[in-house]
Amino acid sequence: MAKFRFSDYLKSLEDVPKEKEYRKAYQQAGEEVPIQTEQPSAEPENDPEADTDPGTAVAVDGREEFKKLCARIKRDFYLDWENRENSRSTLELQKRAIIGYEKEKEFFKNRIAEILKSLGKEKAAYPFWYSSLEDGIYQEIWGLAGLAEWFHPKYAESSSAKIIGDSIYFLHEGRMKLMPQKISRERKEQLIKAFMLLTPEERMDKSYHETYLLDGTRVTIFAEPMAKKDQASIIFRRYLIPTLSFEEQARRGTIPEEAIPFFESMVAVGYNVVFLGAVRTAKTTFLSTWQRYEDPALEGVMVETDPEIPMHTLLPGAPILQLIADGDDLRRISKNLLRSDADYFILAEARDGIALDTAVKIAAKGTKRMKLTFHSRNPRQFPLEAATEIIKATGGDLKLTMNMVASGFDFLFHFIQLQDKRQKRLKAIYQMSLDEGDTIKITPICLYDISEESWTFYSDLAADKEEYGLESNPEAFIAMKAQLAELERRGKKAGRS
C-alpha cells in the first residue's frame, strides 16, 4: 500500500479562516450561528493579544484541536489498515462512501468514534457546518469537506451547489449564496481525485469530467487548464423530484390550475410534444409530469444522455425500456430504435444533432406520443435550431430538414425561470404545422403575461391537429377542444384577448 503524506493534509487546513469570520458571515446573512464547542480552557494571564470574546476564543481553540484530531485519526486509520491482513481496499471504501453508500460511511464514522473515545475527545469542538464531530472528521478527511452541509435537511430543496476556487456556494431560496466555509486547493484536488474513482475509464489529464453520486446528484468538474489558474470548479446538480402531478405544478404556479383538464386530454389524445426552455426551467420535471398521465399499458422507449428520470418509479409496472446513450452510442443504436415497435419514444434531452435526427426519423414513421426536451429560448426558431444541429451531425438540406422537424411534432411548450429561481412558468404553448405549400406555421394557443401573472388561451386549432385528434381518440379530443374553448372564454371575460 502506498504511503500517505499527512503533511499535505495538514497544509491544506492552514488557510481556514478563524471562526470569528464565519460568525460575521452568518450574522450578515441574518442567520443564527450554530457553534458547537467544548468548555474553554483557562485564558493565558497577562496576554495583551488574547481575544476577550470567550465564544470566539473557544471556537479558535476548538478549531485548532479539530485540525489535530483529523491528522491523528487519519494516521491511526492507515496504520490500522497497513497492519491488517486481507484488509479492504482503502480506495474502494472511500469510493463507495463518497458515492453515498451508508454502510461504508458508517464504517468510517464508527471507527472515528472509537478512536475519539480512546483519546477522551468525544466532546471536542468542531466546525458548525458539520452535523457531528464524527461527521466533521469524516468529511474533512474522506468526504465532501465543507460541501457536505449541502446534503443536510436544511438544503434538501436546493438543486445546485458549486465550488469555484476556494469558495463554496449553495442555491438557497432562489439565489446562489456564498457560504462561510472555504476549501483549500489541496483539499479540492483530493476531492476531484476521489470523484475520478467513480469513473475509472476517464483519463485523469482531462480538464472536464462528469459523474454521478448514488442519489443521482450530477458532479461536473472543470479542472485546469480549462479553468483559470486556482479557479478549478466542481458543480453539483440534483434533480428534485416533486409530487409529479398537474395539480402540484399549478400549486407551484408553473401552470394555471384551470388548464389541468385540458392538459390531461392532450396526453390522452397522444400528440408529439417538445418542452423548450433555458437551463433550469423545469423542462424535465414537466416532461416527467406529462408522462405520469400516460397509459401504463403502452410500450415505451426512453433514451437519456444522463440518468435523470427514474421512469420505473414514476410508472411502476409499465413496459418502458430505459437507455442511456449519447453521441456515437446513440448513432449506433438509432437503426434499432427506428425498427422498434414501441408505442412511443421519450428523448429526455435532445442535446445534439444525432438525438434530434433520431427523434425526427422516428416521428416520420408515424410514431405518436413522443416527448422530448430541448434547450431553446425562442420556440419559433425550434425548426431552424433543430435542423441546424441535425445537418451539422448528419448532413442534408436545411429547408427539407426544417420541414421534417415541423411535420414531426405537434405542440411546443416553452418554460421560463423567474428572478426567484425557484419559480418557473409555462410561458407559451405553440402548435406547429407544415401546410400543403411547405410553409411552416407556428401559432400560439397559450401565452403568459408576466406583468399580469395570467395566461391567455386561443382555441383555433390547426386542421392537422383536429384530424389526428379525431383519429386517435375522438372522445378525448372533443373534450380537449371544448376545454380549450372554455379557457379562451374565461380569458375574454377577464378582459384578456
N, C-alpha and C positions, 0 to 999 in steps of 0.2 A: 504494500500500500504506500502511495506517495505521502511524503511528509507535508504537513500543513504549516504555513507560516503565520503564526499568531501575531507577529509584529505588524503584518499588513492589516489585519483586522483592527488592532488597537489604533493604528494610524488612521483608519477610516472613521474612527469615532472622535478624533481630536477636534474636528471643525464643528461639532454640535454646539449651538449657541446655549447660553445659560437659560435656566428655567424662567428667569425674570422676563426675558424677551418673549417667551411663549405666553406668559401671563398677560403681557401687554397686548399681544396679537389677539388673544381671545377676548380681552376686555374691549378692545376696539371693535370687535365683531359683535359685541353685546351679548356674549355667552359666558356662562359660569365656568370658572376654571376648576376642573375636577382633578386636583393634585392628590396623589396618594403618597404618603410619607410614613416613615417610622419616627419615633421620638428622637428629638435632636440631642446631639451630644453637647457638652458644655462649650460655650464660646471661648476662644482664646482671650486671656486677660490682656488689657492694655494694648490692644491691636487697633491702631487708628484706621487701618484699611478694612477692618471687618465690616460686613454688611449688617446693619442693625435690624433689618426686617427678618424676624425669625422664620417666617414661612419660606422666604426666598433662600435663606441660609440652609434650611433643611433640604430644600429642593436641590440646591447645588451640591451639598454633601451627598445626598442620595444619588444624584446623577453620577458622581464620581464612583460611588460604591457599585452602582449598576454596571458601569463600564468594566470594573474589575471583576464583577461576578460573571459577566459574559465571557471574558477571557478565560477565567478559571474553569467555567463549566465547559467551554469548548475544548480546552485542553484535556479535561477529565474524560469527555466523550471519546475523543480519538485515541487516547491511551487505552481506554477500555476496549475499543474496537480492535486495536492492534494486538492486544493480548488475548483476544478471544478466538478460538479455533472455529473455522467454518462460519464466521460472522457474516451477516447480511451485508450486501454492498452499501457503503455509505451513500454513493451517488444514487442508487436505486431508492433508498429510503427518502432522501431529500427530494428526488423527482416525484415520488408518489405523494409526499407530504405537500409539496408546493402546488401540485395539481389540485389537491383538495381532499385526498383520502383521509378520513377521520382517524382510522386505525393508526396510520403512520404518524399523524400529528400528535395523537395521544401518546404514542411511544416516546417521542421526544419530550413532551411536557411531563409525563410521569417520571421519566428518568431525571429531568431537571428538578422536579420536586424532591426526589430522593437525595440528590446532591445538596440542594438547599437545606434540607433537614439535617443532613450530616454536618453541614457547616454552621447550623444555627442561624440561617439567614432567611427564614421563611417570611419575615415581615420587613424585608429590605424595601427601600423606596424604588419606584420605577416610573418611567415617563407616563404621563396621564393619558396618552392616546392608546395605550395598551389596556386590555381588559383585565389582566392579572400579571403578577410578577413572572409566573411560568410562561405565560403567553408572550410577555415582552422579551424575555431572554430567547425564547424560540424564534420569534420574528426577527430579532436583531441578528442572530447567527445564521439561521437556515431559512427563514420565512420571507415575508414581503417587506420587512423593515417598517417604516412609518406609514407605508401604503396600506398596511393591514387594517387600519382603522376604517377604511372604506367598506370593509366586509362586516362591520358592526351593524346591528339593527338600526341605528340612527340613520345610516346611509343606504338602507335597503331600497329606497326609491330613487337612488342616484344611478343614472345609466352610464356615467363616464367618470374616469379618473385619469390623471396624467402625471408623469414625471418628466419635467423639462429641465435639463441642467441639474441643479441640486434642489429645485423647488418641486413641491407636491401640490396638486390641485384636485379638488373634488367638485363635481357638478352637484350643487346643493340649492334647492328651492329655485331652480330655473337659471342659476348663474354659476359660472366657474369660479370657485372660491380657493384662494391661496391659503394653504394650511400652514400652521406654525412649524410643523416638523420639517426637517431637511434630510437629504440623503447625500452622502459623500460620493465622489467619483468612484472610489474603490468599491464601496458597497453596491453601487449601481451596476458596475461591471460584473460583480459577483452575482447579482440578481439576473442579469442578462444571460450569463453562462448557465445559471440554473434553469432558466426558461428554455435555453437551447437544448437541454437534456430531453425536453418533451418532443423535439423533432430532430432526432439524430441524423436524419438524412440531409439536413440543411448544412451548408458549408459555413463554418464559423467566420470566414473572412468576408461574408456578405454584409452589406450595410443595412439590409432590410429583412426582417423576419416576421412571421405571423404564426401564432399558435393559440391553443385553447386550454382553459382550465376545466376541471371536472364539471363545474356548474354552468358551463357554456360561455363563460367570460372570454372574450377575444382579446388577446395580447398582441399588440403591434409594436415592433421595435425599430427605431430609426437610429442606427449607430453611426459613428464617424467612419468614413469621411462624408457620407451623405448628410449627416447632421453637422452643424458647425462645431468647431472645437469647444469642448466642455459643455455642449448642448445636446448630447445624445438623449433621446426621449423614449419613453415607454408609455403606450396608450392602452388603457383598459376600457373595454366596452362590453356591457352586459345588456342583454335584451330582456327588458322587464315584460313579462307576460301577464297582463292584467286579466280580469274576467273578460273573456272573448265573446262579447255579445254586442249587438247594435244598441241595446239599452245602456250598456256601460260606455260605449262611445258617445252616446247622447249625454249621459251624465257628466262626462268629461268635457262636453262642449264641442267635440270634434264634428259631430253631425247634428242636424235638427231632429228632435225626438219625433216630430210628426211625420218624418220621412221613413221611419222604420218599416212600416208595412210595404212601402214602395221598394225598399232595398230587398226585403225578403222575397218579393215577387220577382225582382230582377234575377236573383240567384236561382229561383225555381225555373225561370224561362231558360237560363243557361247561356247567356251571352258571353262572348270573349271580352275580357276586361283587362285594362292596364292601369296600374296605380303609379302615378308620377309624382315627383317632388324632389326637393333637395335632400341632403343627408339629414337624418333625424327628424323626419316629418311624419312618422308613423305609417309609412307605406306598408312595411312588413306586418305591422300589427293589424292594419285594416285588411290586408290580404288574408291573414290568419282568421280574422273575424268572419270575413266573407265565406271562407272555406268551412267554417263551423256549421253553416246552414246548408251545405251541400248534401246531396243524397248519399248516405253512407253505404248504400248498396252498389254504387257506381265504382268502376275500377279507375284508379288514377295513377299517374306517374309524376313525381315531384323531383326536379333537378335543382340543387342549390350549389352555389360556389362556396358557401360557409354553412355549417350545421346550425342554422338559426331557429328553424321552425320544428318543434317536436310533434310532427303530424300524428305519430302513433299514440300520443296522449291527447291530442285535440279531437281526433276521431277514432277512438279505440275500436278495433274490430273492422274498420273499413279497409278494403283491399287496395292500399296505396303503396306503390314502390317508391322508396326514398333513396335518391342517388346524390352523391357529392362529386361534382365534375366541373371543370373549368378549362378553358383554353383547348390544348391539344387533347386532353382526356375527353372533353365534350365532343370535339371533332370526330374522335374515333368511334364514339357510340351513337352519333347522330343518325346514322343509317338504321341502326337497330331501333331507335326511337321512332323513326318515320314508319317502320314496319309494324310498330306496336298496335295492338287492337284496344288500347286503353280508351275509356270514355272521355277522359280529359287529361290535360297536362298543366303543371304548375312550374313556371320558371321563376323561382323566388327572387332572383336578382339578375336581370339580363345586363351584365356588365360590359360585354363586348360584342363584336360582330358575329362571332361564332354562335353565341347563345341566341342572339336576335335572329340570325339566319335560320337556326333550328326551329325557333318559335314560328316564324313566318311560313316555313315549309310545312310544319305540322298543321297550321291553320289553313293553308292552301288545300290540304287534303279534305277539308270539311269538318275537322275536329272542332267541337264547340266546348264551352265551359272552361276555356283556357284562362289562366290568370298569370300575370307577371308584374314585376316591379321594374322601374327604370328611372334613373336619375335624370331629371329634366326640370327646368324652371318654366318652360313655355310649352304647354301641351299642343298648341297649334303647330309647333315645329317638330312634333314627335315623328311624323313620317320621314322628314328630311334627316333628322338626327339618327334615327334608326337605320335608314337606308345608307347613310354615310358610313356608319360603323360596319354594316354588312359588306359594303363594297371594299372597304379597307382590308377586311379579313378574307373575302372570297372572290372579289372582283365583280363585274357586272355593270349594268346600265343604271344610272341614278334614277331616272324617271320611272323606268319599269319597276325597280325595286321599291320606290316610294308607293307606287300603285299597289304592289303586293302587300305592303305594310298596311295601307289604308283599307284594303279589302279584307284583311285578315282579322281585324279587331273591330269591335262594335262601340265600346264606350271607354273613355279616358277619364279617370278620376284624379284630380290634381289636389295635392295636400301641401300645406304650408305650416311653418312654425312661427309662433308669435314671439314678441320680445321676451316674454316669460317663456323660457324654453320648454317648460312643462306643458304648455298649451299648444295644441295642434288644431288645425281647422281644415275641413273639406272646402277648398276654395272654389272648385268648379267641377261639373260633370259635362263632358262633351260627347256627342255622338259623332262617329267618324264613318264616312261612306265614300264609295267611289261610284260616280254616276256613269251612265252609258257613254258619255263623251270623255271618259277617263279623267274627269276632274275630281280632285279630292275635296270633299266638303267636311268641314269640322264646325259644328254648330253647338251652342250651349243648351243644355236642358236644366242646368242649375248653376247659379252664380252666388258667391258670398260677398256681402258688403261689409268690409272690416269696420268702417266708421259706425254703421248701424247695427253691427253684430247680428245680421239676419241673412237668410237665404231666399233667393227668388227662383222659382221653377217655371219652366216653359214646356208645354205639352205637345208641341208639334214634332212628332217622331218621324224619322225618315222612312221611306217606303220599304227599304230592305229590313229595317228593324221590325216593322209590322209583319212583313211576310214571314220572317224567321220565327217571330213570336207565336204566330198562329199555327205554324207547322210544328214547332217544338212542344209547346204546352199552352193550348188555347185558353184554358181556364186561368192559368197564372198570368198570361199576357193581358187578357181582358181586365183582370183585377189591377195589374200594373198600370195599364193605360188610364183606368178610372182614378187610381190613386194619384198619378201624376197630374191629371186634370184638376183634382181637388187641391193639391198643393199649389198649383198655379192660381186657382180661385182664391185661396186664402191669402196669397201674396197680393193680389189685386185689391182684395177687401181691406188689407192693411196699408194700401197706398203704394205697394211696390209693383213695378212693372218693367 
